[in-house]
Amino acid sequence: MASKIKKGDLVEVISGPSQERGGYKGKQGHVIAVLTETDRVVVEGVNFVTKHVKQGQSARGTNEGGIETVEAPIHISNVAIVDPETKKPTRVGFRTEEVEKGGKKKTVRVRFAKKSGKDL
């Protein structure tokens, strides 16, 4: 499935437990990575998990390892793009525009934020 969410977009978590209950609903963050095979995104500051890293020796002789907290992916249907004007979650649409590049006209698809709704 083609994703409307790209790396670097500002998104908001729209489902799951609220922040008062220990969840991430309503939290905003930038997309770090998009995993198209599994329809998941990694969002900055959302869905932290504890990862145990085996201790090893690097080329400089330092020991690395221990317990780290990293962001885990969440399903793409649980996030919505944030409208840059209203700072609320919104849907995304596409429109075609004619762009002149190097003396040639070219038709391109451009993403735009639809009107923000209170339902999202």
Phi, psi and omega in degrees: 000131179289134184266138175271351180259131182243165178297133179095349179291147173272122183233163176233139177285126185249000180217165181104184181293149179289169181292332178293333181263012177092010180262196184237009182298131181091352181277139180250148178192165179273147180283125178273318182209150175242123179257096187289332182295324184249006181055050180230157177229151174254120184249137181295122177082012183232141175061060178285139174231156178268129182238129178266121182252128181292139181287132178217172181250128180275179182294333181273357177092009179268145178271129178235150180146181180120206182254127179238154171248127182228160177281134177257156180289149173235159184293144186294337180285348181268002179233155177224145179292143180269130177292126183295336182276312186264349182060030177241156179295145183212171175268164183244138176235170178234144172223155180262137179228149176268125180240134178262120183227115179067031180084356179249143176269137182224138178266126181232154176267131182238133176281144173213154180275127176286175181297131181292133179250158178278350183284333185285000000 
